[in-house]
C-alpha cells in the first residue's frame, strides 16, 4: 500500500509538472505573439491551429450524418472530395448527383449537403485561400498593388494599351489565380504528425552520393556565408521550381498552352517530396487562345515577392511546441530547355548559343536546316587518342582546344544589363545571338540567386531525346536525303552520298506533274509512295539496319523477358521506336539499354556496334541511384568518350543540343546528386492530373486551381492523421506515402523449409566450418530456425527485398576468389561468373545473426560472344547465395534455345 501511494504521488507530481510546463509555454507563446504580431503575420491566431478550431469547435462538421451514426459530416465530405479531386476529371455535376443520391438513401433526417455548391461552402473555411489577379492579355503586367506602384485600378495596360475588361462585361479578359506559399508552410509546421513524418528522416546515404542533400551545393547552403547560415536544417525550406507548357485539351486540334508553376521541398524524403501536396502548385499561367504566354515575368513576380517576404519569418513549430524562425529560399530550377528559355531568359534550343551552361557555339547546317553541335572532343582529356583523329570527325584536324567554360556571374550580369539598355529589338537580337542571354528576369531580384549554380540539365527529356534520335536513325525512320547531304557537306561517309544526275531527277518530276492533276486523296497516297521509293533508293549506310535486320531485331525485342518492377513490356520496338520514348520511370532506362544493345550483334558493323554499346553503357551509368565520390571522374570521362564516338561513327544530324547536354549531366552530380533525386516524371504525372481537371472551357485555370485547393486539403488531412484512412483510395500520386514504412516481410514468414545437405555444404563458405559440423539433418534444429518466403519469390534489387515472381527473376553473380560480389567488373573467364534463376528465398539464423539466402538454379554452358553473356536453358546444379552477393534481376532475351543476359552484357566490361 505504501509503494502504491508513493507511485500515485509520483504520477501526480509528474502530471502537475507537465501541466505547469504547458501553462508556462502557453503564457510565453501569448506574450511572444503580442510582441511579434506585426513582424510575422504567420503568427496571427487565424493561422495557428485554425484547422483544429474548425474541426473540433465547429457546430456543423463534427455532427453525425444522422442520428446514432458513427460517421461525421467531415468524414463523409472528405470521402466525396477525395473521389472528386483524385479521379480522372470528375465533374461538379457528377458530384452533385452522388451527393443527391446518397442524401436520399441515408436515414432521414440527415445533414449531408445535396449539391457541390453547398458542400464546398462548408469546406471552404478549411482550404488555403487563393488570390485572383487581373492580367494583361499580352502578359505585360498584372493589375495589382505593389510596393513601387498601384495598378489595381487601371482599366488598360500601361505598356501595350490593351483594355483590361471585356466589352459590355465587368469581368477581366484574362486572370491569374495564385495560391500563396506562406499559409501552407504554416499549416505544415503547425501539425505535429506532419513534422514527424517530414523531419524525422534517417540518414540513408551511408557515405554515398544519393540525393541533393549529399551534394556540395546543398552543404554550401549551411556553411559560412550560405543562405541558411547558422540555421537548423529542419527550420529551412529550400525549394525547387518546375514549370512546363501543356495543352489542357485532349484533342490536339484545339491548341492551348498554359504553364503550371510547381514548388517542391528539397530536404524532404524523396517518397514524400514528389507527392502532390508536399509538392505545391502555386499557380497556372494562362495562355492566350492558341498561343502560349508571351512573358512569364509578371506572374513569377508574385512568387518572388512572397519568397522575399518569407526569406526569414517566424512560425509556430509543433515539433518544438514553440515559435521558431524559418528561412525559405528558391535554390533550384527543374525545367527542360524551352522552359529555361522563358523562365531564366536564355536562348532556345535551336540557337547557335543554345547551351545555357557553357560558351559552346553550334554551327548551322544548311542541308539539315538546323544547328548542330560538333564540339565533343574538347570535353575529352588532353591526352586522349580521339583528339588526334584528323579525318573522321566533322571538324577536321587535331583537337587542341580545352573544355568550354561558362560566363561568370559578374559577366552575365553585365551582359543582361547591357541587353536591357539597347534602344531597339534588332540590336538586342544581335547581342542575344552572340551571348545566348536575353536581359534581366524576375528571379534576379532574389539576393541569393545564382543561375549558374542553381540550374542543371533535365536528364529525363535529354536522355529520352538522345535514345529516340539514335533509334530513329538506326531503324531508318529519320534517315533521309537531308541526312546524307549533311554528311556530304562535311566530307564524311562518301559511300552514303546520294548520286546526283539527270536520270534520277526525271521520274520524280514526272510523278510530281501527275500528282498535280489528281485529287487530294490520290496525291497523298502517291506522295507516301514517292517517299518510300526515295528512302529505298538511299545508298547503304553503316549506321542503318536493313529491313531483314529490323525483323530480326523486332523478334528479339518480343522475346525479351523483363523482371517484375520494370515498367516496360516486350514489343516490336524497332518497327515502332516511338514506344521507347515513353519514359515511365528510371528503370525503363535500363530496359531501353537492353533493347538497344540487343539490336547490335550482327546487324551493324563492328565499329557502330561498339559505339552503341558504349553510348548505352554510359546512359546506364548516368542513371544509377547512388555513387561513390571517386566514381564521378570516370563517369564524366566515359560519357565524353561515348558522345565523341557517336559523332565519329554516326551522322551529324544526331548532334543536337540534347546530345551536347549529355556532357553536362554527369558534371553536376557532385553538386546536385544523381538524376534519381531530380527525375522529372513525377512533375509530368502532375501535369497529366492538371489536364484531366480541365473540364470548364471558359475559365480553365481558375477551375483547376479550385479543384487543386480541395485536393491539397485532402492530402493534408491524410498526412496529419485527422481522418481515418480505412479503405480510402487516393490514387497513384499518394501510393508511395501510404506504403511508407510497411514491412512486407511479415506477410510471408512462417513456412518451414528443410535444408538439404548439398545446400548446407555451400553455406559453409560463410559460416564457421567447425561450428557447422554440428548442423545435421538429424533432428529439427535446422528446419526450426529457417524462414521460407516460398516459390512466389521476390525481386532481388541489390540489398532490398520487394515482391517478385520467381519465374521472371533471372540473376547473375560474379565470383572473385571465395567471395560473391554483385555488379563488379569481371574478366572473360567463365569460372568468374554464375547465371541462374531464383528458386527459393529463405532466412537462416545462426548464432544470433540472421542471413537471407537465395536458392538459385545455376544455368549450364556459359559463353561470352559478341559482347553478350549467354547460357543454355538447362540447369546443372542448385546453389545457395547470400542476398547481398547477387545482382539485380536481369533483362533476358531468348534465341536459338539460349538465354542472352542483355543487362549483364551492358554493365560488365569485355
FENVENVEN-V617986 format. One record per backbone hydrogen bond with DSSP energy under -0.5 kcal/mol. NH is the residue of the N-H (numbers start at 0). CO is the residue of the C=O. Records with the same first field share a line. If there is no record, write none. Layout:
# FENVENVEN-V617986
NH: CO  CO
This chain:
# FENVENVEN-V617986
4: 0
5: 1
6: 2
7: 3
8: 4
9: 5
10: 6
11: 7
12: 8
13: 9
14: 10
15: 11
16: 12
17: 13
18: 14
19: 15
20: 16
21: 17
22: 18
23: 19
24: 20
25: 21
26: 22
27: 23
28: 24
29: 25
30: 26
31: 27
32: 28
33: 29
34: 30
35: 31
36: 32
39: 35
42: 39
43: 40
46: 43
47: 43  44
48: 46
52: 48
53: 49
54: 50
55: 51
56: 52
57: 53
62: 59
64: 70
68: 65
71: 69
72: 62
73: 60
75: 71
76: 72
77: 73
78: 74
79: 75
80: 76
81: 77
82: 78
83: 79
84: 80
85: 81
86: 82
88: 86
89: 83
94: 90
95: 91
96: 92
97: 93
98: 94
99: 95
100: 96
101: 97
102: 98
103: 99
104: 100
105: 101
110: 64
118: 114
119: 115
120: 116
121: 117
122: 118
123: 119
125: 122
126: 122  123
130: 177
132: 175
133: 142
134: 173
135: 140
138: 135
142: 133
143: 141
145: 143  148
150: 143  148
153: 150
156: 161
160: 156
163: 154
164: 154
165: 170
168: 165
172: 163
175: 132
177: 130  175
178: 281
179: 128  177
184: 180
185: 181
186: 182
187: 183
188: 184
189: 185
190: 187
191: 189
194: 190
195: 191
196: 192
197: 193
198: 194
199: 195
203: 201
207: 204
208: 626
209: 207
213: 210
214: 211
215: 669
216: 670
217: 211  670
218: 214
219: 215
220: 216  217
221: 217  218
222: 219
225: 222
227: 220
228: 225
229: 221
230: 227
234: 231
235: 232
236: 326
238: 328
239: 263
240: 331
241: 261
243: 259
245: 257
247: 245
253: 250
254: 252
256: 290
257: 245  255
258: 284
259: 243  257
260: 282
261: 241  259
262: 279
263: 239
265: 237  263
267: 264
271: 268
272: 268
273: 269
274: 271
276: 274  278
278: 274
279: 262  277
280: 278
281: 260  279
282: 260
283: 176
284: 258
287: 290
288: 286
290: 287
298: 295
299: 295
300: 296
301: 297  298
302: 298
303: 299
304: 300
305: 301
306: 302
307: 303
308: 304
309: 305
310: 306
312: 325
314: 323
316: 314  321
317: 188  315
320: 316
321: 316
323: 314
325: 312  323
326: 234
327: 309
328: 236
330: 238  328
331: 238
332: 453
333: 240
334: 332
339: 335
340: 336
341: 337
342: 338
343: 339
346: 435
350: 347
353: 350  351
355: 353
358: 404
361: 351
362: 371
364: 369
365: 363
368: 364
369: 364
371: 362
372: 654
373: 371
375: 373
378: 375
379: 376
383: 380
386: 383
387: 384
388: 385
389: 387
395: 393
396: 389
398: 386
399: 397
411: 407
412: 408
413: 409
414: 410
415: 411
416: 412
417: 413
418: 414
419: 415
420: 416
421: 417  418
427: 423
428: 424
429: 425
430: 426
431: 427
432: 428
433: 429
434: 430
435: 431
437: 344
443: 440
444: 441
445: 442
448: 445
452: 449
453: 449
454: 450
455: 332
458: 456
461: 457
462: 458
463: 459
464: 460
465: 461
466: 462
467: 463
468: 464
469: 465
470: 466
471: 467
472: 468
473: 469
474: 470
475: 472
476: 471
477: 471
478: 471
479: 477
483: 479
484: 480
485: 481
486: 482
487: 483
488: 484
489: 485
490: 487
491: 486
495: 492
496: 493
500: 498
504: 500
505: 501
506: 502
507: 503
508: 504
509: 505
510: 506
511: 507
512: 508
513: 509
514: 510
515: 511
516: 512  513
517: 513  514
522: 518
523: 519
524: 520
525: 521
526: 522
527: 523
528: 524
529: 525
530: 526
531: 527
532: 528
533: 529
534: 530
535: 531
536: 532
537: 533  534
543: 540
544: 473
549: 545
550: 546
551: 547
552: 548
553: 549
554: 550
555: 551
556: 552
557: 553
558: 554
559: 556
560: 891
561: 559
565: 562
566: 564
567: 565
572: 570
575: 571
578: 575
579: 576
580: 577
581: 578
582: 580
583: 581
587: 584
588: 584  585
589: 585
590: 586
591: 587
592: 588
593: 589
594: 590
595: 591
596: 592
597: 593
598: 594  595
599: 595  596
600: 596
602: 599
603: 599
604: 541
608: 604
609: 605
610: 606
611: 607
612: 608
613: 609
614: 610
615: 611
616: 612
617: 613
618: 614
619: 615
620: 616
621: 617
622: 618  619
623: 620
626: 208
630: 627
631: 627  628
634: 630
635: 631
636: 632
637: 633
638: 634
639: 635
640: 636
641: 637
642: 638
643: 639
644: 640
645: 641
646: 642
647: 643
648: 644
649: 645
653: 650
654: 651
655: 653
659: 655
660: 656
661: 657  658
662: 659
663: 659  660
664: 660
665: 661
666: 662
667: 663  664
668: 665
671: 667
672: 668
674: 621
675: 623
676: 673
677: 674
678: 675
681: 678
683: 679
684: 680
685: 681
686: 682
687: 683
688: 684
689: 685
690: 686
691: 687
692: 688  689
693: 690
694: 692
696: 694
702: 698
703: 699
704: 700
705: 701
706: 702
707: 703
708: 704
709: 705
710: 706
711: 707
712: 708
713: 709
714: 710
715: 711
716: 712
717: 713
718: 714
719: 715
720: 716  717
721: 716
722: 716
727: 724
729: 727
733: 730
734: 731
735: 731
737: 733
738: 734
739: 735  736
741: 738
743: 741
745: 742
746: 743
747: 744
748: 744
750: 747  787
754: 752
755: 753
759: 755
760: 756
761: 757
762: 758
763: 759
764: 761
765: 762
766: 762
771: 767
772: 768  769
773: 770
774: 771
775: 773
778: 776
783: 779
784: 780  781
785: 782
786: 842
787: 750
788: 840
789: 840
792: 789
794: 801
796: 794  799
797: 795
799: 796
801: 794
803: 792
805: 790  791
807: 804
808: 805
809: 807
810: 835
812: 833
813: 820
814: 831
815: 813  818
818: 815
820: 813  818
821: 883
823: 820
831: 828
832: 829
833: 812
835: 810
836: 856
837: 808
838: 854
839: 854
841: 852
842: 786
843: 850
844: 784
845: 848
848: 845
850: 843
852: 841  850
853: 880
854: 839
855: 853  878
856: 836
857: 855  876
858: 834
859: 873
862: 869
864: 867
867: 864
868: 900
869: 862
870: 898
871: 859
872: 896
875: 857
876: 857
878: 855
880: 853
882: 851
884: 881
885: 882
886: 811
889: 809
891: 560  889
892: 899
893: 558
894: 897
897: 894
898: 870
899: 892  897
900: 868  898
901: 890  899
902: 890
904: 900
905: 901
906: 902
907: 903
